[in-house]
């Protein structure tokens, strides 16, 4: 998601499409978490990376910071570190450089490539914006460093629910600083569907649009849970439960289910009337309602959600500048900008002013019920099985 404050779907779609184009700019590269250290300085190929080496011992959190090393290597998800290359008004990388004296070396990665063998070489980057899938792997393999949160001035502004998620913690150690979050809701065209709930994604005649991500299997698990299955956490399933969740996706007419990767596909599908329901976010519904489309959000909970976070490499070459980046991105000012740019909820509620006010209202940021009955994503222990099922659902 890229733009906010649009009045019609046509304008929203055009703006979103424009911003979802090429991200590369001079001095930036695209890599995958499967890149080896030697390959980290080149554009990622489509082939698998090398097998992951054995994890190194977990380092201890830094006790203090130095003056800064003058540079920091940032590996980011698309749109999470803007320098003005897509829109000259949307930038915060340059501000960080001016405030800290740490020059940013910026690379982007595609999280969909994370399932391939290999790993981030810990000495090839300082900080990474990690999805629950990527972050879970980095923590499990000892490639993310535990953090001394006392060195981060904006950390305590983030709600405890986000700070203590299993996707950013291990035991008593904190490994990630939450950045943005969202929930997966059921959206429906009220002109075609009278009412909808989570089960509608699998029972409606369709077309239904679903998010192309292995962790979408957790949404099917919630339907199974509502039907009486003994499921406590939709991201922690037995083999039989995982099989049953996958079967929901495969049941019925396969042609009635479509899968999206880019958020603009949801906006375009409802704008053109080509789908009846979709697994999407509240912000999608907001954009469409401002475009006078009769798209509503089913109010049924529980739902799944996710939080992306910044993590520090276990072998960060520039730890002081890396901590400065973590502190900077936890600030209300930066999170306000990324929220407005991406259409995702900021982790820091103090960001909910100005351009981010509308997005915060969509997600009820700061409200008592914002996190009620939300199961936040975590990388399952048997993630390879989730990927295997998903590859058979969406070849």
Secondary structure as GFF3:
##gff-version 3
##sequence-region A 1 395
A	DSSP	alpha_helix	9	19	.	.	.	ID=ss1
A	DSSP	beta_strand	28	31	.	.	.	ID=ss2
A	DSSP	beta_strand	71	76	.	.	.	ID=ss3
A	DSSP	alpha_helix	93	100	.	.	.	ID=ss4
A	DSSP	beta_strand	103	109	.	.	.	ID=ss5
A	DSSP	three_ten_helix	111	115	.	.	.	ID=ss6
A	DSSP	three_ten_helix	122	124	.	.	.	ID=ss7
A	DSSP	beta_strand	127	130	.	.	.	ID=ss8
A	DSSP	alpha_helix	132	140	.	.	.	ID=ss9
A	DSSP	three_ten_helix	149	151	.	.	.	ID=ss10
A	DSSP	three_ten_helix	155	157	.	.	.	ID=ss11
A	DSSP	alpha_helix	160	163	.	.	.	ID=ss12
A	DSSP	beta_strand	169	170	.	.	.	ID=ss13
A	DSSP	beta_strand	173	174	.	.	.	ID=ss14
A	DSSP	beta_strand	176	189	.	.	.	ID=ss15
A	DSSP	alpha_helix	200	203	.	.	.	ID=ss16
A	DSSP	beta_strand	208	211	.	.	.	ID=ss17
A	DSSP	three_ten_helix	214	216	.	.	.	ID=ss18
A	DSSP	alpha_helix	217	226	.	.	.	ID=ss19
A	DSSP	alpha_helix	239	250	.	.	.	ID=ss20
A	DSSP	three_ten_helix	254	256	.	.	.	ID=ss21
A	DSSP	beta_strand	257	260	.	.	.	ID=ss22
A	DSSP	alpha_helix	263	271	.	.	.	ID=ss23
A	DSSP	beta_strand	277	280	.	.	.	ID=ss24
A	DSSP	alpha_helix	282	290	.	.	.	ID=ss25
A	DSSP	beta_strand	295	297	.	.	.	ID=ss26
A	DSSP	beta_strand	303	312	.	.	.	ID=ss27
A	DSSP	alpha_helix	319	329	.	.	.	ID=ss28
A	DSSP	alpha_helix	332	342	.	.	.	ID=ss29
A	DSSP	beta_strand	345	346	.	.	.	ID=ss30
A	DSSP	three_ten_helix	349	351	.	.	.	ID=ss31
A	DSSP	three_ten_helix	354	356	.	.	.	ID=ss32
A	DSSP	alpha_helix	357	363	.	.	.	ID=ss33
A	DSSP	beta_strand	374	376	.	.	.	ID=ss34
A	DSSP	alpha_helix	383	393	.	.	.	ID=ss35
###
